[in-house]
Amino acid sequence: MINELKTLCSLNSASGRENEVRDYIIKEISPYVDYTIDALGNIIALKKGLSEAKNKVMISAHMDEVALIVTYIDESGFLKISTVGGIDNQVLSGKRVTINGNIGVIGVKPIHLLKGKEKEAYPEISDLYIDIGAKSKEDALKYVSEGDIAYFLSDVVELGDNLLKAKAIDDRIGCAVLLNLIRSELKYDTYFVFTVQEEIGTRGATTASYTVAPDYAIVVEATTAADILGVDGDSKVCSLGEGAVISFMDRATVYDRELYKLAFKLGAEKEIKLQTKTKVAGGNDAGAIHKSRGGVKTIAVSVPCRYIHSPSCVINKADIDSVYNITKALQEALCID
Amino acid sequence: MELTNLLKKLTQENMLGAIEFASDFLSDFMAVHTTPLGSLVAEKDGFGDKIMLEAHIDEIGFVVTNIDKNGFIKVNSYGGSDPRVLPASDITIYSERPVQGVVASTPPHLSKDNDSKITEISDLVVDVGSNFKYISLGDFATLTHSFSALKNNTVSAPALDNRAGVAVILRCAELLKDSGRKFSVVLSVGEEVNGSGASTAAFSVSPDVAIAVDVSFAKAPSIPDDKCSKLGGGPMIGISPVLDYYLSLQLVETAKNKDIPYSKEIMGSSTGTDADHISDTLGGIKTALVSIPLRNMHTGVEIVSLDDIEACAKLISEFVISGGIDND
């Protein structure tokens, strides 16, 4: 799964432009499922199990990553940007990006020339620009256009023998887990959905859950971990190496209490490392799914991830198996209730 | 050696690797040695006044000040890295083996109110995973080296300050090696902290004239025109009270005569480069400064134009060959 995760993280798919990841996933799942693509680009797939399920269970992950969009090209050939999804301005300055295969950098005013308040703050996104080395607007237009997406240029790196760093682990890890479940033998028929536009408001999940109308939903995600030096107690939120994260609540969803308890029961039975999130923070596709139609009992299973929504997401490789195993255990349990 | 390749080799090495590369490069045609502080000195005998061509070969970075068994380290600065660009950056620690790390960024839920105050370098945490066991206190680290080709013959990499200057010097050495002139090359350590590598090397070389090559500000958004020069506009010829005014003017004349694009960089006091530390060494050394226009100084995405590097090397070597340094 790690090699596939590395491949998925190297693909570029921002909200609304999920083509690269969608094409990869379709190629991988075609032998195993019947699928459709809806009007927004969601992949909705039905994987047959050994028998029919009593309950309709939907497992989902989102295909889109956070990125930047070129809004304007100035007369000198510099590109102004907006974010697609939530990116903190502190992680943007001085980073490399790619736009249609052209490398650019997010430039900054030299530190030596900063005055007063400029020295004390990270530049605002509205003050940032991408530099591709163009001489003029006309020159820049040979390579890029307004509306193009700029993706983080970030190598996949192993940190020590336990950690992995890459862009877009949110939510290529979810996609990798789903792909492996689809390729495996399942006891019961299950719906797998690869959603679009999660990062700009869980929009793909809204339409996909309307179409599928599941009884239960499992959302597979990455969630923010702040377990770094100097952070203690509940401020860590969750920790790398401590297993799959089962949330009880975040900013978008109050998760079903029975499903939450079921996850921990299954985890204890099957010796799967699990933890919870010790802060109400973040949100994911469950926010849209749980209030779809007449309501859906929903649970989220996440890999703990440091520096999420930056070019350098960091996870502990051991947590990937925990996420896979608990997702599979929940799927089996919920299909037959 | 082809320029892109030369610059790529220089930027992919840390300082010690770059010194080794430069030493191999120069020892083909010059006598090479290292000073007690670690600067590289190469000398070639010949006629005329002795000219010293100098560039600093050290780069900004960090030193490891704390190692935590949970896989984190803390650092202090070597030189003036821009702290605004560090969160979520790739970093390499040069330990018994190179160790890759990531500079942590503060998770948004932990920032108090609308506090977007930058994290000081000494407060930053670096995430290295299980490889912390290879790291020792005092190990040196830099932003992870990379090399990217941008448009119009420009490149982006960390440490172009001052590997671009080193490339100019090595290029000059190539252009001058068959001229018969006496000249020395100095690649100094310590510029980013105190200039000790340049002053001590100048002391031992004892030249008649010195030309220092460094980088300066290239035009970009929010930099006023009077504080920078155009990227691709050629060498920035320094004019400052600590530099020899006559040398500066002669460099300008050479640029005009040889059709080399150039601009003038005017400074009211010292230059902030090794030129300051060379010029008051011994009984004084007449010094000039030539700078390469560079964007995003002291970040991992510095940008230079390869055309400017060629033009700088051409300007300096034409100046030397034409006898511009010889006392009339």
Interface residues (C-beta under 8 A of the other chain):
Chain A: D74 S76 F78 D88 N89 Q90 V91 S93 G94 K95 R96 N102 I103 G104 V105 I106 G107 V108 K109 P110 I111 H112 L113 E120 A121 Y122 P123 D127 Y129 D131 I132 G133 A134 K135 D139 Y143 L153 S154 D155 V157 E158 L159 G160 D161 N162 L163 K165 T224 A226 I228 L229 G230 V231 S235 V237 K279 A281 G282 R306 Y307 I308 S310 P311 S312 V314
Chain B: D68 N70 G71 F72 K74 G80 D82 R84 V85 L86 P87 A88 S89 D90 Q100 G101 V102 V103 A104 S105 T106 P107 P108 H109 L110 S116 K117 I118 V125 D127 V128 G129 S130 N131 F132 S146 S148 A149 L150 K151 N152 T154 S156 F217 A220 P221 S222 I223 K227 G232 G272 R295 N296 M297 H298 T299 G300 V301 I303
